[in-house]
Amino acid sequence: MFLTCDDLKLAYGVDMEIGRFYVDRKVPVDNIYWKKRHLYIPPVPGFYFMPIFSDLVFRSGIEKTAILSENFIGLAEKILDSAGRLEQKDISWEEHISECIKLAELKLVNKDFLEDLKFYFSGKKENASVPLGTPYPSLNRADAYLFALCAIPFDQEKKVKLVDSWYALMTYFLILDDLVDVKDDFKNNEENALIDAGLSAQGAAIITEMINRSYVQMEKVNPVMANRIDHKRHSLDVEAIIRSFLKGQ
């Protein structure tokens, strides 16, 4: 399946120019994240989150020229290459974050946000000027992508909008991923939000509330994406998924 800019617009509310930019972009050479991929934006969340998030950045008040600049996109691609090597276990999490800091410093426009991220990833998030992270490590596993925002100028007000939009989007996507992977993650002792929240009715309620909060925040920014979350949250029975998983153990 091939995603077009029209698909991104109709299904996720992505601005047409932003969508076209991503759909038409060539796969970066020698980038592990795109290994064996022939499309820049294949129809899987691990790729189409990029134009959706760039659209959220635009909706948060950032100039489109900054969002579509090589400074931002090139940095994002290098961060994802590092993430790909982390996934392959070629590097450790600490090495991944160290690489991302060095990459961000090379394209640095927003020193304040880089300092926020340094605090966050060093375990001192209380010193950051904006709330970063969720209670569950599984839902923070993509947060290194935020280093790409260091290549974009914005003030404190926009910073809050950007971070809130990021967590609204990625909490939703990563919870859906964890719902699918709960069996394998449990078996392999991998991080999973359902396991972290507790494989119980109480844990299901926590996860459901997190999806609800994603919906409320997304509705403020992107009504089309919010509608997708709204549809999913009304058709999703987290407690039933947990019961089914436990029954199979």
C-alpha positions as CSV (number, residue, x, y, z in Angstrom):
1,M,0.0,0.0,0.0
2,F,1.2,3.5,-0.9
3,L,0.2,6.5,1.2
4,T,-0.4,9.7,-0.8
5,C,-0.6,13.2,0.5
6,D,-4.4,12.9,0.0
7,D,-4.5,9.9,2.3
8,L,-2.5,11.8,4.9
9,K,-4.9,14.7,4.6
10,L,-8.1,12.8,4.7
11,A,-7.2,10.1,7.3
12,Y,-5.0,12.2,9.6
13,G,-5.6,15.8,8.8
14,V,-2.0,16.5,7.6
15,D,-1.5,19.7,5.7
16,M,-1.2,18.9,2.0
17,E,2.2,20.6,1.5
18,I,3.7,18.8,4.5
19,G,2.2,15.5,3.4
20,R,3.5,15.9,-0.2
21,F,7.0,16.7,1.1
22,Y,7.2,13.5,3.1
23,V,5.5,11.3,0.4
24,D,7.9,12.6,-2.3
25,R,11.1,12.4,-0.2
26,K,13.7,9.9,-1.2
27,V,14.7,7.1,1.2
28,P,17.9,8.3,3.0
29,V,21.0,6.3,1.9
30,D,22.6,4.0,4.5
31,N,20.1,4.7,7.1
32,I,19.3,1.7,9.3
33,Y,15.8,2.9,10.1
34,W,14.8,2.6,6.4
35,K,16.7,-0.6,5.8
36,K,15.1,-2.6,3.0
37,R,12.4,0.1,2.7
38,H,11.6,1.6,-0.8
39,L,9.2,4.2,0.4
40,Y,10.0,7.1,2.7
41,I,6.5,6.8,4.3
42,P,5.3,3.2,4.2
43,P,1.9,2.7,5.8
44,V,3.0,1.8,9.3
45,P,2.9,4.1,12.4
46,G,6.7,4.0,12.8
47,F,7.0,6.0,9.7
48,Y,3.7,8.0,9.1
49,F,4.0,9.5,12.6
50,M,6.6,11.8,11.0
51,P,4.2,13.8,8.7
52,I,1.5,13.7,11.4
53,F,3.8,15.1,14.0
54,S,5.2,17.7,11.6
55,D,1.7,18.8,11.0
56,L,1.1,19.1,14.7
57,V,4.3,21.2,14.9
58,F,2.8,23.5,12.2
59,R,-0.5,23.7,14.0
60,S,1.4,24.7,17.2
61,G,2.5,27.9,15.4
62,I,5.9,26.9,13.8
63,E,6.7,28.2,10.4
64,K,6.3,25.6,7.6
65,T,9.7,26.6,6.2
66,A,11.4,25.5,9.4
67,I,9.4,22.3,9.6
68,L,10.3,21.3,6.0
69,S,14.0,22.5,6.3
70,E,16.9,20.1,5.8
71,N,18.1,21.3,9.2
72,F,15.0,19.7,10.9
73,I,14.4,16.8,8.5
74,G,18.0,15.8,8.2
75,L,18.4,15.8,12.0
76,A,15.3,13.7,12.4
77,E,16.6,11.1,9.9
78,K,19.9,10.8,11.7
79,I,18.1,10.4,15.0
80,L,16.1,7.6,13.5
81,D,19.2,6.0,12.1
82,S,20.5,5.9,15.7
83,A,17.2,4.5,16.8
84,G,17.5,1.8,14.2
85,R,20.9,0.8,15.5
86,L,19.5,0.8,19.0
87,E,16.7,-1.5,17.9
88,Q,19.3,-3.9,16.3
89,K,21.2,-3.8,19.6
90,D,24.3,-2.3,17.9
91,I,24.4,0.5,20.5
92,S,23.0,0.9,24.0
93,W,20.3,3.3,25.1
94,E,23.0,5.5,26.7
95,E,25.0,5.6,23.5
96,H,21.8,6.4,21.5
97,I,21.0,9.4,23.7
98,S,24.6,10.6,23.6
99,E,24.6,10.4,19.8
100,C,21.3,12.3,19.6
101,I,22.7,15.1,21.8
102,K,25.8,15.4,19.6
103,L,23.6,15.4,16.4
104,A,21.3,18.1,17.9
105,E,24.3,20.2,18.8
106,L,25.5,20.2,15.2
107,K,22.1,21.6,14.1
108,L,21.4,23.6,17.2
109,V,18.9,26.5,17.0
110,N,17.0,25.9,20.3
111,K,19.5,25.7,23.1
112,D,16.9,25.9,25.8
113,F,15.0,22.9,24.6
114,L,18.2,20.9,24.2
115,E,18.9,21.7,27.9
116,D,15.4,20.4,28.8
117,L,16.1,17.2,27.0
118,K,19.5,16.8,28.6
119,F,17.8,17.1,32.0
120,Y,15.1,14.6,31.0
121,F,17.3,11.9,29.7
122,S,19.8,12.2,32.6
123,G,17.0,11.5,35.1
124,K,16.6,15.2,36.2
125,K,13.3,15.9,34.4
126,E,12.2,18.1,37.3
127,N,14.7,20.7,36.2
128,A,13.3,20.9,32.7
129,S,11.1,23.9,31.8
130,V,8.3,21.7,30.4
131,P,6.9,18.3,31.6
132,L,8.5,15.5,29.7
133,G,7.8,11.8,29.8
134,T,4.9,9.5,30.9
135,P,4.8,7.3,34.0
136,Y,5.6,4.2,31.9
137,P,9.0,3.6,30.1
138,S,7.3,1.8,27.3
139,L,5.5,5.0,26.3
140,N,8.7,7.1,26.4
141,R,10.7,4.9,24.0
142,A,10.4,7.2,21.0
143,D,11.2,10.4,23.0
144,A,14.7,10.8,21.5
145,Y,12.9,12.0,18.3
146,L,12.2,15.2,20.3
147,F,15.9,16.1,19.8
148,A,14.9,17.0,16.2
149,L,13.0,20.0,17.6
150,C,16.3,21.5,18.7
151,A,16.7,22.5,15.0
152,I,13.6,24.7,15.2
153,P,13.2,28.1,17.1
154,F,10.2,28.5,19.4
155,D,9.3,30.2,22.7
156,Q,8.0,28.7,25.9
157,E,4.4,28.8,25.0
158,K,4.9,26.9,21.8
159,K,7.2,24.5,23.6
160,V,4.4,23.4,25.8
161,K,2.1,22.9,22.8
162,L,4.7,20.9,21.0
163,V,5.4,18.6,23.9
164,D,1.7,18.2,24.7
165,S,1.0,17.3,21.0
166,W,3.9,14.8,20.9
167,Y,2.6,12.9,23.9
168,A,-1.0,13.0,22.7
169,L,0.1,11.4,19.5
170,M,2.8,9.0,20.6
171,T,1.0,7.8,23.8
172,Y,-1.9,6.7,21.6
173,F,0.3,5.0,18.9
174,L,2.5,3.3,21.4
175,I,-0.4,2.0,23.5
176,L,-1.9,0.5,20.4
177,D,1.5,-1.1,19.7
178,D,1.7,-2.5,23.2
179,L,-1.8,-3.9,23.1
180,V,-0.8,-6.0,20.1
181,D,2.6,-7.0,21.5
182,V,1.6,-7.7,25.1
183,K,2.0,-11.5,24.8
184,D,5.5,-11.3,23.2
185,D,6.6,-8.5,25.5
186,F,5.5,-10.5,28.6
187,K,7.3,-13.6,27.3
188,N,10.5,-11.7,26.5
189,N,10.4,-9.4,29.5
190,E,10.2,-6.3,27.4
191,E,8.7,-3.0,28.4
192,N,5.0,-2.7,27.8
193,A,2.5,-0.1,29.1
194,L,-0.2,-2.7,29.9
195,I,2.2,-4.8,32.0
196,D,3.6,-1.6,33.7
197,A,0.1,-0.4,34.5
198,G,-1.0,-3.8,35.8
199,L,-2.7,-6.7,34.1
200,S,-5.9,-6.0,35.9
201,A,-9.2,-4.0,35.7
202,Q,-7.4,-1.2,37.4
203,G,-4.5,-1.3,34.9
204,A,-7.0,-1.3,32.0
205,A,-8.7,1.8,33.5
206,I,-5.3,3.5,33.7
207,I,-4.5,2.7,30.0
208,T,-8.0,3.7,28.9
209,E,-7.7,7.1,30.7
210,M,-4.4,7.7,29.0
211,I,-6.1,7.2,25.6
212,N,-8.9,9.5,26.7
213,R,-6.3,12.2,27.6
214,S,-4.7,11.8,24.2
215,Y,-8.0,12.4,22.6
216,V,-8.8,15.5,24.6
217,Q,-5.4,17.0,23.8
218,M,-5.5,16.1,20.1
219,E,-9.0,17.6,19.8
220,K,-7.4,21.0,20.6
221,V,-4.9,20.7,17.8
222,N,-6.0,18.3,15.0
223,P,-9.7,17.4,15.0
224,V,-9.2,14.8,12.2
225,M,-6.6,12.8,14.2
226,A,-8.7,13.3,17.3
227,N,-11.6,11.7,15.5
228,R,-9.5,8.6,14.8
229,I,-8.6,8.3,18.5
230,D,-12.2,8.9,19.4
231,H,-13.3,6.0,17.2
232,K,-10.7,3.7,18.5
233,R,-11.3,4.5,22.1
234,H,-15.0,3.6,21.7
235,S,-14.3,0.3,20.0
236,L,-11.4,-0.7,22.2
237,D,-11.9,-2.9,25.3
238,V,-8.6,-2.9,27.1
239,E,-9.9,-5.0,30.0
240,A,-11.1,-7.7,27.5
241,I,-7.6,-7.8,25.9
242,I,-6.1,-8.3,29.3
243,R,-8.5,-11.0,30.2
244,S,-7.8,-12.8,27.0
245,F,-4.1,-12.5,27.5
246,L,-4.3,-13.9,31.1
247,K,-6.6,-16.7,30.0
248,G,-3.8,-17.9,27.6
249,Q,-1.2,-18.0,30.3
